[in-house]
Amino acid sequence: MTEHEKIREMVFQKELAPFALDPKQTALIIIDFQRFFTRPEIVMRFLALLFLTAGTVLAQGVSPTRTTQPMEFPRRIILDVDPGIDDAMAVLLALRSPELKVEAITTVAGNLPVEVETENARKLLELAGRTDVIVAKGAALPLHGKLIIAELVHGENGFGGVVLPAPKIALDRRDAVQVIHDLIEANPGQIILMTQGPLTNIAMAFQRYPDLPAKTREINITGGSVGAGLVTPLATPDIYRDAEAAKVVFESGVPIVMVDLTACMQARFTRKDAARLTESSDAVARFVGAISERYLDFVEKNLDPGGKASYFGALGVGIAIDPLIAKTVKPIHVDIETKGEFSYGATVTNLSLTIARFEPSVDRLVFTGFVPVMPNAAYPAVVDGERFARLFAERMMNSSSGIH
């Protein structure tokens, strides 16, 4: 193998393989780069840039052990949620989008106690006219520690005080873990787990059924951060609520898309957006507009005086509906901090996919270079917030115009 053939192999293994692009999407022209460059790392970066700009990289999960499957629609999903205002927005978006087939909604204690959240999930299904979807109650507590709730943000009923009728839809007799298992077992390689809350249910399912990760198509996680945190300097709420569960999930080998805090802050709404929904003739839109007001009150007082609130969980759903909302997708390796006094719940993110190597020499360690790190997730580094906002408004107002 020649030197530039070795470099090309490095590019595909390190920079390009995690995306598993369809060859029809792009054209890759290989030339003798040794005439232009003398440093292999420059060649590798240039070739990767040529490849990535020649085609479209879609927001799909990355695994250190599995090849990404071609994207198919409708995408079959289980929504694992803790509704909550932003989770309510995410659930309704999923239910109103033909690109997704919602097989079940499972609830997990997070924003509120699981009993309240489970009732909320049933109410949302009835509001959307989707009583065909399974609802199952999940974990009431994290794997370790105490439940952390956020009534200050979501109100006691999770909808900012907005009242929906008591639900009539029956709760599934199985718990969330069993529903997750049964659906994936019956449909291996087809089900995407779309999580909007703590990862407790998913971790428990993988622990109870060790062969389940291999049969799970992908996990779309709204949570974590490649930068600063939100509830602590390093941690975001749902990872912080059950870091031990997150560790299980990120080490499972299932392809993961992590729609992190930095991505979520690129898609935000204002009171003008809420008012437009409130004035709609559509009942779902009016409900979302009403719950958004409480959410915006909290944001203006505590996070952004300018009154711009992130859609959070709804963005993760939006990217599953329309992958082009994620303009730039990057492979990363994520470790979950479960021991640190100040860093508990941090999604420790390796963006370079390399780590320093040290070798012992007498009484010291000697730096000898860098070694590659396999990615276990992908994250949308750049998000088209306007594209998402347009999609969200259209679906909430039951528009048939679809994706532009």
Secondary structure, 3 states (H helix, E strand, C coil): CCHHHHHHHHHHHHHHHHHCCCHHHCCCCCCCHHHCCCCHHHHHHHHHHHHHHHCCCCCCCECCCCCCCCCCCCEEEEEEECCCHHHHHHHHHHHCCCCEEEEEEEECCCCCCHHHHHHHHHHHHHHCCCCCCEEEECCCCCCCCCCCCCHHHHCCCCCCCCCCCCCCCCCCCCCHHHHHHHHHHHCCCCEEEEECCCCHHHHHHHHHCCCCHHHCCEEEEECCCCCCCCCCCCECHHHHHCHHHHHHHHCCCCCEEEECHHHHCCCEECHHHHHHHHCCCCHHHHHHHHHHHHHHHHHHHHCCCCCCEECCHHHHHHHHHCHHHEEEEEEEEEEECCCCCCCCCEEEEECCCEEEEEEEECCEEEEEEEEECCCCEEEEEEECHHHHHHHHHHHHCCCCCCCC
